[in-house]
Amino acid sequence: MFQPTSAYSGFSVDDVDAAVAFYAGVLGIDVRVLVAGQMMQLRLPGSDVHVLVYGKPDHTPAAFTVLNFVVDDIDTALDDLAALGVHPTDGGQWADERQVLRGRSKDMGPDIAWFTDPAGNVFSVQQQ
């Protein structure tokens, strides 16, 4: 029977130093550089979970969401991110003028907006 002792997730970027500057410097996420310019770890807020972020010379941005940040109020989070120069991507035809896809009920999912990091990877901010 398969019985791992632990697990973690990871994703690639084309520039680890730019990722450190963005995730730590702009978003304020706890970052630990493992190998300068090559590899870092994000400590996810509110947990002891870490995500490995590694440099890849032929990096292609993920076309799916690699990280989801949960917030108490999505509109406040959007304002805070905009003040940092971070703006949502086009949320599609169902998104409102702020590019938020509003769940409107627990059955429809959370209120969510998507963004990209400097490497083009997608992350979301969502209010549950």
C-alpha positions in Angstrom: 0.0 0.0 0.0 1.2 3.5 -0.9 2.0 5.3 2.4 4.0 8.5 1.9 5.4 10.2 5.0 4.8 13.7 3.8 3.9 15.7 0.6 4.3 19.2 -0.8 3.4 21.0 -4.0 5.5 23.1 -6.3 5.6 25.1 -9.4 8.2 26.7 -11.7 9.2 30.3 -12.5 11.5 31.7 -15.0 13.2 34.0 -12.5 13.5 33.0 -8.8 14.8 36.4 -7.7 11.8 38.1 -9.3 9.5 35.5 -7.6 11.1 36.2 -4.2 10.7 40.0 -4.7 7.0 39.5 -5.7 5.8 37.0 -3.1 7.8 38.3 -0.2 8.3 42.0 -1.1 4.9 42.7 -2.7 2.5 40.2 -1.3 4.2 39.8 2.1 4.2 36.0 2.0 6.8 34.3 4.2 9.5 33.2 1.8 12.6 31.1 2.5 15.3 31.1 -0.1 16.7 27.5 -0.3 19.3 28.1 -3.1 19.9 31.7 -4.2 18.5 32.3 -7.7 17.3 28.7 -8.0 14.8 27.6 -5.4 12.6 29.0 -2.7 9.8 28.0 -0.4 6.6 29.8 0.3 5.0 29.3 3.7 1.3 29.5 3.1 -0.5 31.9 5.5 -2.2 30.3 8.4 -0.5 27.0 8.2 2.8 25.2 8.2 2.3 24.1 4.6 5.1 25.0 2.2 5.2 25.2 -1.6 8.4 24.8 -3.5 9.1 27.4 -6.2 12.0 26.5 -8.5 13.6 28.1 -11.5 13.2 26.5 -14.8 15.0 27.9 -17.8 12.3 26.8 -20.3 9.5 27.7 -17.9 6.0 27.9 -19.4 3.4 29.6 -17.1 0.8 27.4 -15.6 -2.5 27.8 -17.4 -4.3 26.8 -14.2 -4.4 28.3 -10.7 -1.3 27.3 -8.8 -2.1 29.1 -5.5 -5.4 30.2 -3.8 -5.2 32.9 -1.1 -8.3 33.1 1.1 -9.3 36.5 2.4 -12.0 37.9 4.7 -13.2 40.5 2.2 -12.3 40.3 -1.5 -13.1 43.9 -2.2 -10.7 45.1 0.5 -8.1 42.6 -0.8 -8.5 44.0 -4.4 -8.0 47.5 -3.1 -4.9 46.5 -1.2 -3.4 44.6 -4.2 -4.2 47.5 -6.5 -2.3 49.8 -4.2 0.7 47.4 -4.6 0.3 47.5 -8.4 -1.2 44.0 -8.6 -4.4 43.9 -10.7 -6.7 41.0 -11.6 -6.8 39.3 -14.9 -10.0 39.3 -17.1 -12.5 37.3 -15.1 -14.5 36.4 -18.1 -18.1 37.1 -19.1 -19.5 36.3 -15.7 -17.2 38.6 -13.7 -18.3 42.0 -12.5 -16.6 45.3 -13.2 -13.8 44.5 -10.7 -13.1 41.2 -12.5 -14.5 39.2 -9.6 -16.6 36.1 -10.3 -19.2 36.4 -7.5 -20.4 33.1 -6.1 -23.6 34.7 -4.8 -24.2 31.5 -2.7 -22.3 28.6 -1.2 -23.6 26.4 -4.1 -21.9 28.6 -6.7 -18.5 28.7 -5.0 -16.5 31.6 -3.5 -16.1 35.1 -4.7 -12.9 34.9 -6.7 -10.5 36.9 -8.8 -7.4 35.7 -10.6 -4.0 37.3 -11.0 -0.6 36.4 -12.4 2.8 36.4 -10.8 5.9 37.8 -12.6 6.4 34.4 -14.3 2.8 34.4 -15.6 1.6 31.7 -13.2 -2.0 32.1 -12.1 -3.0 32.6 -8.5 -6.4 33.6 -7.0 -7.8 35.6 -4.2 -11.1 34.3 -2.9 -13.6 35.1 -0.2 -15.3 32.0 1.1 
